[in-house]
Amino acid sequence: MDKSDSTTRQKALAINLDATTYGTFAEIGGGQEVARSFFLVGGAAGTVAKTISAYDMSVSDSLYGPAKHYVSRERLEAMLRLEFAQLLERLGPSRGDAKRFFAFANTVATSRYGESGKGRGWLGVRFQSRPREEPSSIIIHAHLLDSTTEYQQDALGVLGVNLIHGAFLRRASIADLIDSLMDELSRERIEIDMIKLIGPTFASVNNRLLSLQLVERGLTDAAMFTADGEVAQPSEVLFKKPILVERGSFRPATKLTLDLLTRALDQFLQEPSVEGQKP
């Protein structure tokens, strides 16, 4: 891609001037910075069908259903499902032959008022690569590392624009797509520690290898997968749980090494602070 198309304003304008893209923005928490970016550059009438911010928890639950945590992949996916389904239901019959519909959503917690500290959140876009096609999705988790809420919101706006632009215009090369997420950002401002690509557009993508590319490209320090190979975000797996870390090299795993792992777990479960919990 030409470098002239790499700034946030130019990316938002490129989407606004593309007559085939049309969608919804749903943003909870950290501010409505992504939708704002598209309004600021002009031409948003051709792109924005709706913006919404269900900031109150009860209002959010009434729209998307209850969730254990509001800043979570569960909440983000519920937002994407509902917003995209409503868009198709309301506009599909009249505009579905000419438009590639999308729903962008984020649920983010920036640092609290009067306090310093990093923020974190989930961002995602569900989109059609061609009119009438089954949707694909990109989901990411990011840490906002700036020292103030204002700067964290600014970084969130840039990241959201990069995500939408990447979904429509940078997806031909997955490596290029990942790199483009950090346009006008830096590792000092943003850490992306999980990414998942879903749907027909990404049928050949291995999400585990994709997550390892985040590490390779310096966007995060580590990647996590569950035992069944599912890409995971560390805090959602480890939050408030006792953790047993066991290292080894198994080529292959023998009965002896498996016994050592089992015995270590047995001893760990006998620790007073672990009793009754599932590590």
C-alpha positions in Angstrom: 0.0 0.0 0.0 1.2 3.5 -0.8 2.5 5.4 2.3 0.1 8.3 1.5 -2.7 6.0 2.6 -1.2 5.2 6.0 -2.5 8.0 8.3 -5.6 7.6 10.4 -7.4 10.5 8.5 -6.5 9.0 5.1 -7.7 5.6 6.1 -11.0 6.8 7.4 -11.5 8.9 4.3 -10.7 6.0 2.0 -13.4 3.9 3.7 -15.9 6.8 3.6 -15.3 7.3 -0.1 -15.7 3.6 -0.9 -19.4 3.5 -2.0 -19.6 -0.2 -1.2 -18.9 -0.2 2.6 -21.7 0.6 5.0 -22.0 -0.3 8.7 -22.6 0.2 12.4 -20.3 1.4 15.2 -21.0 0.2 18.7 -18.6 1.4 21.4 -18.7 0.8 25.1 -16.5 2.4 27.7 -13.3 4.1 26.5 -15.0 6.6 24.3 -16.5 6.9 20.9 -13.2 7.6 19.2 -13.5 5.3 16.3 -16.8 6.5 15.0 -15.6 10.1 15.6 -12.6 9.5 13.4 -14.9 8.7 10.4 -17.2 11.7 11.1 -14.2 14.1 11.3 -12.8 13.5 7.9 -16.1 14.0 6.0 -18.1 11.8 3.8 -19.4 9.7 6.7 -22.9 9.6 5.4 -21.8 7.0 2.9 -20.3 4.8 5.5 -22.1 5.1 8.9 -25.6 3.6 9.2 -25.6 3.9 13.0 -23.5 4.7 16.0 -24.4 3.6 19.6 -22.8 3.6 23.0 -24.6 1.5 25.6 -22.5 2.8 28.5 -24.9 1.9 31.3 -24.6 -1.8 32.3 -28.3 -2.3 32.5 -28.8 -0.8 29.0 -26.0 -2.9 27.7 -27.5 -6.0 29.1 -30.9 -5.2 27.7 -29.4 -5.0 24.2 -26.8 -7.7 24.2 -27.7 -10.0 27.1 -26.0 -10.4 30.4 -22.3 -11.0 30.7 -19.9 -12.0 33.5 -17.5 -9.2 32.5 -18.3 -6.1 30.4 -14.7 -5.8 29.1 -14.6 -9.3 27.6 -14.6 -11.3 24.4 -18.0 -12.6 25.4 -19.5 -9.1 25.4 -17.7 -8.1 22.2 -19.0 -11.1 20.3 -22.5 -10.5 21.5 -22.3 -6.9 20.2 -21.0 -7.9 16.8 -23.7 -10.6 16.4 -26.6 -8.3 17.2 -25.4 -5.2 15.4 -24.5 -7.2 12.2 -27.8 -9.1 12.3 -29.8 -5.9 12.7 -28.0 -4.3 9.8 -28.8 -7.2 7.5 -32.4 -7.3 8.6 -33.0 -3.6 8.2 -30.9 -2.8 5.1 -30.2 -6.1 3.4 -33.3 -6.2 1.3 -32.8 -2.6 -0.1 -29.0 -2.3 -0.2 -27.6 -5.8 0.1 -26.8 -6.1 -3.6 -24.5 -3.1 -3.6 -23.1 -2.9 -0.1 -20.5 -4.8 1.9 -22.0 -4.4 5.4 -19.9 -4.3 8.5 -20.4 -4.0 12.3 -17.5 -2.6 14.3 -17.6 -2.9 18.1 -15.3 -2.3 21.1 -15.7 -2.7 24.8 -12.8 -0.9 26.6 -11.8 0.2 30.1 -9.4 3.2 30.1 -7.6 4.3 33.3 -10.1 5.6 35.9 -10.7 9.3 36.5 -7.9 10.8 38.6 -5.8 7.6 38.4 -2.9 6.5 36.2 -2.6 3.0 34.8 -3.0 1.2 31.6 -6.3 0.4 30.0 -7.4 -2.6 28.1 -10.2 -3.7 25.8 -11.6 -5.9 23.0 -12.1 -4.6 19.5 -13.7 -6.4 16.5 -15.2 -6.0 13.1 -17.6 -8.4 11.4 -17.8 -7.7 7.6 -18.6 -8.9 4.2 -15.7 -9.0 1.7 -18.4 -9.0 -1.1 -22.1 -8.1 -1.1 -24.3 -10.9 0.1 -21.4 -13.0 1.3 -21.3 -14.7 4.7 -19.5 -12.5 7.2 -16.0 -12.8 8.4 -14.6 -11.4 11.6 -11.3 -10.0 13.1 -11.1 -9.9 16.9 -8.3 -8.4 18.9 -7.4 -7.7 22.5 -5.2 -4.7 23.3 -3.6 -3.0 26.2 -3.6 0.8 26.2 -0.3 1.9 27.7 -0.5 5.7 27.6 -0.3 7.5 31.0 -3.6 9.4 30.6 -7.1 8.6 29.6 -7.1 11.2 26.8 -4.1 9.6 25.1 -5.5 6.1 25.6 -8.7 7.1 23.9 -6.7 8.6 21.1 -4.8 5.4 20.6 -8.1 3.5 20.7 -9.4 5.6 17.9 -6.3 5.0 15.7 -6.4 1.3 16.4 -10.1 1.0 15.5 -9.6 2.8 12.2 -6.6 0.6 11.4 -8.7 -2.5 12.1 -11.6 -1.5 9.8 -9.3 -0.3 7.1 -7.3 -3.5 7.4 -10.4 -5.7 7.1 -11.4 -4.2 3.8 -8.2 -3.1 2.2 -5.2 -5.0 3.7 -6.5 -8.5 4.2 -4.8 -9.9 1.0 -1.6 -10.3 3.0 -2.1 -11.3 6.7 1.4 -10.1 7.6 0.5 -6.7 6.0 -2.8 -6.7 7.9 -1.0 -7.2 11.3 1.6 -4.6 10.6 -1.1 -2.1 9.5 -2.8 -2.3 12.9 0.2 -0.3 14.4 0.2 2.5 11.8 0.6 5.8 13.7 1.0 3.8 16.9 4.0 2.3 18.8 4.6 -0.6 21.2 5.0 2.1 23.9 1.3 3.0 23.4 -0.3 -0.3 22.4 0.2 -4.0 23.1 -1.9 -6.4 21.0 -1.7 -9.7 22.8 -4.5 -11.7 20.9 -5.9 -11.7 17.4 -8.3 -14.1 15.8 -9.5 -14.2 12.2 -12.8 -16.1 11.5 -15.0 -16.8 8.5 -14.8 -17.6 4.8 -12.4 -14.8 4.0 -9.8 -16.3 6.4 -10.6 -20.0 5.8 -6.9 -20.9 5.2 -5.5 -18.9 8.2 -4.0 -20.7 11.2 -4.8 -18.5 14.1 -2.1 -20.1 16.3 0.6 -19.2 13.8 -1.0 -15.8 13.5 -0.7 -15.2 17.2 2.9 -16.1 17.1 3.4 -13.5 14.5 2.3 -10.9 17.1 5.3 -12.0 19.2 7.6 -12.1 16.2 6.7 -8.6 15.1 7.1 -7.3 18.7 3.4 -6.4 19.2 3.3 -8.5 22.4 5.7 -10.6 24.5 3.8 -13.9 24.5 1.0 -15.8 23.0 -1.3 -18.3 24.7 -3.4 -21.3 23.4 -5.7 -23.6 25.3 -5.0 -27.4 25.4 -7.3 -27.8 22.4 -5.4 -25.3 20.3 -7.8 -22.4 20.7 -6.2 -18.9 20.7 -6.7 -17.3 24.2 -6.1 -14.0 25.9 -4.1 -14.6 29.0 -6.1 -12.5 31.6 -9.4 -14.3 30.6 -7.8 -17.7 31.2 -5.7 -16.8 34.3 -7.8 -14.2 36.1 -8.0 -15.0 39.9 -6.9 -18.6 39.4 -3.9 -20.4 41.0 -1.3 -21.1 38.4 1.1 -24.1 38.2 3.9 -23.6 35.6 5.7 -26.7 34.6 8.5 -26.7 32.1 10.1 -29.5 30.2 11.1 -30.9 26.8 9.2 -34.0 25.7 10.5 -35.9 22.7 8.2 -37.7 23.3 6.5 -37.4 26.7 7.2 -40.7 28.5 5.4 -42.3 31.4 8.0 -41.0 33.7 7.6 -37.4 32.6 3.8 -37.6 32.7 4.0 -39.0 36.3 6.3 -36.1 37.3 3.7 -33.6 36.0 0.9 -35.4 37.8 2.8 -35.6 41.1 3.6 -31.9 40.9 -0.1 -31.1 40.4 -1.0 -33.3 43.4 1.4 -31.4 45.6 0.2 -28.1 44.3 -3.4 -28.9 45.2 -2.4 -29.5 48.8 -1.2 -25.9 49.2 -3.6 -24.1 51.7 -4.1 -21.1 49.3 -5.0 -23.5 46.5 -7.4 -25.8 48.3 -10.8 -26.0 46.7 -9.8 -24.2 43.5 -9.2 -25.4 40.0 -5.7 -24.4 38.9 
